[in-house]
Amino acid sequence: MSQTFETLGRPLPPAPSAFSPAWRHVLDRPLGIRTELDRMRRQAPFYDATVDEIDGRRIRIGDHWLTDFASCNYLGLDLDREIIEAVPAYLDLWGTHPSWSRLIASPRPYDDIERMLAELLGAEDALLLPTITHIQHSVLPALVGRGALFVELHAHQTAHDGAAMVASRGGTVARFREDRLDRLDRLLRAAPHPRVICVDGVHSMTGNGPPLDELLPLARAHDALLYVDDAHGFGVVGERGPDESSPYGSRGNGIVRHLGAGYDNLVLVGGFSKAYSSLLAFVACPTEVKEYLKSAAGPYIFSGPSPVASLATGLVGLRVNERRGEALRARLHRLTSRFLDGLRGLGLGTLNTSGFPIVEIPLLDADNADPLGRFLYERGVFASVVPFPVVPRDQVGVRIQITAANTDDEIDHLLAVLGEAGDRFPLVAASGPPDPG
Ligand SMILES: Cc1ncc(COP(=O)(O)O)c(C=O)c1O
C-alpha cells in the first residue's frame, strides 16, 4: 500500500528551547533565504529521503515504489555489471582506500585516469581531486590570488562558495549575467590580474550550455582565463562529427569540445559524480598549471583521496565509455527526446532549449512547489522539486533528469503524471503550439 501525505510527513525536531544555550546560539540564527528550503527538507517526502532499495531506476522508500528522475547517473553506469564486477579486483590490489594525501603518494590508477582523461578531452593534462566542490574551493583561489574573479550569477553554489574563498584571500569578486556580457566587458577592463571568469558548462537546472562563442573571445581580449564547470556535460555531450550516434556528439568529452572550442585560456573542470557514477573530479589544464596546483590547491596537500572503489569505477567507466559510450548516449538522447516531445504534446514548457537530459518545468505559482512535489511522489515519480533560492523565483518548479537506465514505459508514465499535475498546479506552457496529436 502506498503511503499518504499524512504518514509521509516526518516529526519536527525538538523546539530550540530544549537545547543548551550553546546550541541555541547556533539554532536560533535565522536561515534567511534558505528558510523555505529548510521547511521543505524537513517536511516533504521527496527531500532528505532514505531509499531502502533500488531496482534499475525504481526506488523503494518505505513501502512506496517510485521511478527515479532525480538521478544524475546519466549513462546508467551505476548499474553496469561490467563496472560493478571489476571493482573487487581493485580492492584486492589496493585495499579500500589509499589514505595518503595526494601530495604524499597516489596509487597507479590516478596516473592512468589522468592520462586517459587528457586524451579523451584533448587537453594537455588533467589533475584529479575527490570532488568538484574541493576544486571550486581551492583551485579558484589558487588561480585568482589577489586578482579578480567574475562568477556568473546562476553558476552552481559551489562556485559562489569558491568565490567567498577568493575574497577571503584578498581577491576581488564580482557577479555577472551571461545575458549581459557588455557589463562583464566593462568590469574586465578595470580588473587586476589574474582575471578569471567562472561559468557552468551544461547548466544543472536549465540543461543548457554557456555562450562559449562569446565568452572565449571576451576572455582572450582581456587576458582572462575562462573557467568552465561542466559537471553535467562531461560524459553526456562531446565532439561533433559525421559518425556521432546522436546530436549529443561523440565520446562524451564535454561542452567545450561539443561547442567546438579549444583550451587556450580555458580551464575545464568536470566530475565523475554524475555521468560516471563515481567520486572523482578533474581540472583539465596545461601540465605546468597542474604542477602549480599541486602546491597551491589545498585538497591535493591536505585532503584524503577518493576511495579505491571510486578509482576503479572511474577507470573502468572510461574504458566502458570507449567501447559502449556511443550506444548509451544514443539511448539517453532517444529517451530525452521522447520526454521532450511528450511534454510539448501536453502543451507544457521547459527552460531546456538544448535537448540535453536535464529538463526543468517551472510552476506558474511558486507556492505550489510543495503540493506539486507531493502529488508526483504519490503518483510514483521521484523528481527534484526546486525551490527558491536554488533557482530564481520565476523558475521554481520540477527538475526531471533522464538517464540511459530509464525505460520507455517509465517516460510514458512520467508524462501521464505530469499531464495530470499540470491540470492541478499550473505549469509553464510551451511557447510554441503543442504538437498535433
Ligand atoms: C554544476 C555543478 N558543479 C559542481 C557540483 C558538485 O560536484 P561534486 O559532487 O563533484 O562536488 C555539482 C553537483 O551537483 C553541480 O551540479
The ligand as an ORCA input file, in Angstrom:
! r2SCAN-3c Opt
* xyz 0 1
  C      27.249     22.354    -11.712
  C      27.765     21.575    -10.537
  N      29.012     21.821    -10.085
  C      29.504     21.148     -9.047
  C      28.783     20.186     -8.377
  C      29.406     19.467     -7.218
  O      30.040     18.327     -7.721
  P      30.780     17.319     -6.762
  O      29.757     16.319     -6.332
  O      31.844     16.691     -7.612
  O      31.325     18.099     -5.642
  C      27.501     19.876     -8.816
  C      26.721     18.844     -8.121
  O      25.543     18.768     -8.094
  C      26.964     20.602     -9.918
  O      25.726     20.365    -10.341
*
